[in-house]
Amino acid sequence: MNNSDLKILIAEDDILMIKILEFILKKEGYQVTSCKDGLSAIEKIPILIPDLIITDIMLPFRSGLEIIGYSKDHFENIPVIVVSSLGEEESTVIEAFNLGADDFVSKPFNPNELLLRVKRLFAKTKHSIRPNDNTTINISA
């Protein structure tokens, strides 16, 4: 499987950060879909079934923690990288990992470091992404 077969969903409300992430990931050949709020990201997950989710924690409508919880409840094999400036708040980072986040990158970050982490996660998760057995997916507010 080459990079052009891999779909990445970005959940980020900072337009400049979206542009940076889209640029570095598309440059590597990944298919990238971006959402500016958590609710839109949660709605896209069952439609897109991404191979990776990159999310901020603080988002409008639904938080990055809710995105992690939803994705792990319904598509447990989708790896999640949290990219957030909340690195100082240890309890939030711990909660993200407890919900199933696979990695955490503090803003500001080095684009090469993020790419290495993305590639590492894809190397670890060569299996296909399938919904869990609970096929009922409720996205209501």
HELIX and SHEET records of a PDB file:
HELIX    1   1 ASN A    3  ASP A    5  5                                   3    
HELIX    2   2 ILE A   15  LYS A   27  1                                  13    
HELIX    3   3 GLY A   38  LEU A   48  1                                  11    
HELIX    4   4 GLY A   64  HIS A   74  1                                  11    
HELIX    5   5 LEU A   86  GLU A   88  5                                   3    
HELIX    6   6 GLU A   90  LEU A   99  1                                  10    
HELIX    7   7 PRO A  111  LYS A  124  1                                  14    
SHEET    1   A 5 GLN A  31  CYS A  35  0                                        
SHEET    2   A 5 LYS A   7  ALA A  11  1                                        
SHEET    3   A 5 LEU A  52  THR A  55  1                                        
SHEET    4   A 5 VAL A  80  SER A  84  1                                        
SHEET    5   A 5 ASP A 103  SER A 106  1                                        
END                                                                             
